[in-house]
Amino acid sequence: MTWSEVFELLTGGLQETVWMVGVSALLTAVGGLLVGVLLVLTDAGRLRPLNVVLGAIVNVGRSLPFIILLVAVIPFTRAVVGTTIGTDAAIVPLTIGAIPFFARIVESALREVPPDVVAAATAMGATRRQIVGKVLLREALPALVAGLTITVIALVGYSAMAGVVGGGGLGDLAIRYGYQRFETEVMIATVVALVVFVQLVQMVGDFLVRRLSHR
């Protein structure tokens, strides 16, 4: 296989990986944020039983290895997108696997907000919605961005595993050509592309965290 052919394969695989990771990251950011906020808000009082149930569900989601989750949710994936093969199908288990991970990061970030800041907002008559939106989330924003960066990088690794079941992307490319056909050039190019992709994600995340921390 020539390097021009490798480059063509790599370009297609990278586009599929960016699509999978991008859409999954967006859905994870929304879902994980909602779940994380609920974990904090239901931690005390009459809603405590809801916190226990929600926390148990999150823990189950985090405890399953992604390759097992990938197979376990095949019926749900088929029901949602109509197929279990391809990049769109891979987005479903990627999102399901990442939401519990990010939710715990959100919970931890919100709990790090100084209690006196929350107390001051409460004393000024802020509603619970205002405390969440204008105090907790705003104060924890750098930590949330850092946590989302970690989650996106984890999604890159998950997306590579999705190639085992024909999920597309760089992982599928490495398995079909680098492993099954012993095309060493493809394997090397795939590894380099994944490393560069992860480095770019980390650089962007670090830049945003620095900007938000010194605003």
C-alpha positions as CSV (number, residue, x, y, z in Angstrom):
1,M,0.0,0.0,0.0
2,T,1.4,3.4,-1.0
3,W,1.6,6.3,1.4
4,S,-0.9,8.2,-0.8
5,E,-3.4,5.4,-0.2
6,V,-2.6,5.4,3.5
7,F,-3.2,9.2,3.6
8,E,-6.6,8.8,1.9
9,L,-7.7,6.1,4.3
10,L,-6.4,8.2,7.2
11,T,-8.3,11.3,6.1
12,G,-11.6,9.4,6.0
13,G,-11.0,7.7,9.3
14,L,-10.0,10.9,11.0
15,Q,-13.2,12.6,9.7
16,E,-15.3,9.8,11.1
17,T,-13.5,10.0,14.4
18,V,-14.0,13.7,14.7
19,W,-17.7,13.3,13.9
20,M,-18.2,10.5,16.5
21,V,-16.2,12.3,19.2
22,G,-17.7,15.7,18.4
23,V,-21.3,14.7,18.6
24,S,-20.8,12.4,21.5
25,A,-18.9,15.1,23.4
26,L,-21.8,17.6,22.8
27,L,-24.4,15.1,24.0
28,T,-22.2,14.1,27.0
29,A,-21.7,17.8,28.0
30,V,-25.4,18.3,28.1
31,G,-26.4,15.0,29.7
32,G,-23.4,14.9,32.1
33,L,-24.0,18.5,33.3
34,L,-27.7,17.8,34.0
35,V,-26.9,14.6,35.9
36,G,-24.1,16.2,37.8
37,V,-26.2,19.1,38.9
38,L,-29.0,16.8,40.0
39,L,-26.5,14.8,42.1
40,V,-25.5,18.0,43.9
41,L,-29.1,19.3,44.3
42,T,-30.5,16.1,45.6
43,D,-27.7,15.3,48.1
44,A,-29.8,16.4,51.1
45,G,-33.3,16.7,52.3
46,R,-36.4,15.0,50.9
47,L,-34.7,14.3,47.6
48,R,-32.0,12.2,49.1
49,P,-33.6,8.9,47.9
50,L,-33.4,10.2,44.4
51,N,-29.8,11.0,44.9
52,V,-29.1,7.4,46.0
53,V,-30.9,5.9,42.9
54,L,-29.2,8.3,40.5
55,G,-25.8,7.8,42.1
56,A,-26.2,4.0,41.8
57,I,-27.1,4.3,38.1
58,V,-24.1,6.5,37.5
59,N,-21.8,4.1,39.3
60,V,-23.1,1.2,37.2
61,G,-22.4,3.1,34.1
62,R,-18.9,3.9,35.2
63,S,-18.1,0.4,36.3
64,L,-18.8,-1.3,32.9
65,P,-15.8,-1.6,30.6
66,F,-16.7,0.2,27.4
67,I,-16.2,-2.8,25.2
68,I,-18.8,-4.7,27.2
69,L,-21.2,-1.6,27.2
70,L,-20.7,-1.4,23.4
71,V,-22.2,-4.9,23.0
72,A,-24.8,-4.6,25.8
73,V,-26.5,-1.6,24.3
74,I,-26.7,-3.0,20.7
75,P,-30.5,-3.5,20.9
76,F,-30.9,0.1,22.1
77,T,-28.6,1.4,19.5
78,R,-30.6,-0.4,16.8
79,A,-33.8,1.1,18.1
80,V,-32.4,4.6,18.1
81,V,-30.5,4.8,14.8
82,G,-31.8,1.7,13.0
83,T,-28.4,0.1,12.7
84,T,-25.5,-1.1,14.9
85,I,-22.7,-0.4,12.3
86,G,-21.1,2.9,11.4
87,T,-20.3,6.2,13.0
88,D,-23.9,7.2,13.8
89,A,-24.4,3.9,15.6
90,A,-21.2,4.3,17.6
91,I,-22.3,7.7,18.9
92,V,-25.0,6.0,21.1
93,P,-22.7,3.8,23.3
94,L,-20.1,6.5,23.3
95,T,-22.6,8.9,24.8
96,I,-24.0,6.4,27.2
97,G,-20.5,5.5,28.4
98,A,-19.3,9.0,28.8
99,I,-22.2,10.7,30.5
100,P,-21.7,9.0,33.9
101,F,-18.0,9.7,33.7
102,F,-18.5,13.4,33.1
103,A,-21.4,13.6,35.6
104,R,-19.1,12.7,38.4
105,I,-16.6,15.3,37.2
106,V,-19.4,17.9,37.3
107,E,-20.5,16.9,40.7
108,S,-16.9,17.1,42.1
109,A,-16.4,20.5,40.4
110,L,-19.6,22.0,41.9
111,R,-18.8,20.7,45.3
112,E,-15.4,22.6,45.2
113,V,-17.2,25.9,45.0
114,P,-16.6,27.7,48.4
115,P,-19.7,27.4,50.6
116,D,-19.5,31.0,51.6
117,V,-20.1,32.1,48.0
118,V,-23.3,30.0,47.9
119,A,-24.3,31.3,51.3
120,A,-23.8,34.9,50.2
121,A,-26.0,34.4,47.2
122,T,-28.7,32.7,49.3
123,A,-28.6,35.6,51.8
124,M,-29.2,38.0,48.9
125,G,-32.3,36.2,48.0
126,A,-31.1,34.2,45.0
127,T,-33.4,31.4,43.9
128,R,-32.1,27.8,43.5
129,R,-32.0,28.2,39.7
130,Q,-30.0,31.4,40.0
131,I,-27.6,29.8,42.5
132,V,-26.9,26.9,40.1
133,G,-26.6,29.0,36.9
134,K,-25.0,32.2,38.2
135,V,-22.9,30.9,41.2
136,L,-22.1,27.2,41.1
137,L,-21.7,26.8,37.3
138,R,-19.9,30.1,36.9
139,E,-17.5,29.5,39.7
140,A,-16.8,26.0,38.6
141,L,-16.5,26.8,34.9
142,P,-12.6,26.3,34.6
143,A,-12.9,22.9,36.4
144,L,-15.8,21.9,34.2
145,V,-13.9,22.8,31.0
146,A,-10.9,20.8,32.3
147,G,-13.2,17.9,33.1
148,L,-14.8,18.0,29.6
149,T,-11.3,18.0,28.1
150,I,-10.5,14.8,29.9
151,T,-13.9,13.3,28.9
152,V,-13.3,14.2,25.2
153,I,-9.9,12.5,25.3
154,A,-11.5,9.4,26.9
155,L,-14.1,9.5,24.1
156,V,-11.2,9.3,21.5
157,G,-10.1,6.1,23.2
158,Y,-13.6,4.8,23.3
159,S,-14.1,5.6,19.6
160,A,-11.0,3.5,18.8
161,M,-12.6,0.6,20.6
162,A,-15.8,1.1,18.6
163,G,-13.9,-0.1,15.6
164,V,-14.1,-3.6,16.9
165,V,-17.8,-3.8,16.0
166,G,-17.5,-1.8,12.8
167,G,-18.0,1.6,14.3
168,G,-15.8,3.3,11.8
169,G,-13.1,5.9,12.4
170,L,-9.4,5.5,13.1
171,G,-10.0,2.5,15.4
172,D,-11.8,0.6,12.6
173,L,-9.0,1.5,10.2
174,A,-6.3,0.2,12.6
175,I,-8.2,-3.1,13.1
176,R,-9.1,-3.8,9.5
177,Y,-5.8,-2.8,7.9
178,G,-3.2,-2.6,10.6
179,Y,-4.2,-5.8,12.5
180,Q,-6.2,-8.1,10.2
181,R,-4.2,-7.3,7.0
182,F,-0.8,-6.6,8.7
183,E,-0.5,-3.2,7.0
184,T,2.2,-1.7,9.3
185,E,2.1,1.7,7.5
186,V,-1.6,2.1,8.3
187,M,-1.1,1.1,11.9
188,I,1.7,3.6,12.4
189,A,-0.2,6.4,10.6
190,T,-3.3,5.7,12.8
191,V,-1.3,5.9,16.0
192,V,0.3,9.1,15.0
193,A,-3.0,10.6,14.0
194,L,-4.6,9.6,17.4
195,V,-1.7,11.1,19.3
196,V,-1.8,14.4,17.4
197,F,-5.6,14.5,17.8
198,V,-5.4,14.0,21.5
199,Q,-2.6,16.6,21.9
200,L,-4.7,19.2,20.0
201,V,-7.7,18.5,22.2
202,Q,-5.6,18.9,25.3
203,M,-4.0,22.1,24.1
204,V,-7.3,23.7,23.3
205,G,-8.7,22.6,26.7
206,D,-5.7,23.9,28.6
207,F,-5.9,27.2,26.7
208,L,-9.6,27.6,27.6
209,V,-9.0,26.8,31.2
210,R,-6.2,29.4,31.5
211,R,-8.5,32.0,29.9
212,L,-11.4,31.2,32.2
213,S,-9.2,31.1,35.3
214,H,-7.9,34.7,34.7
215,R,-11.0,36.3,33.5
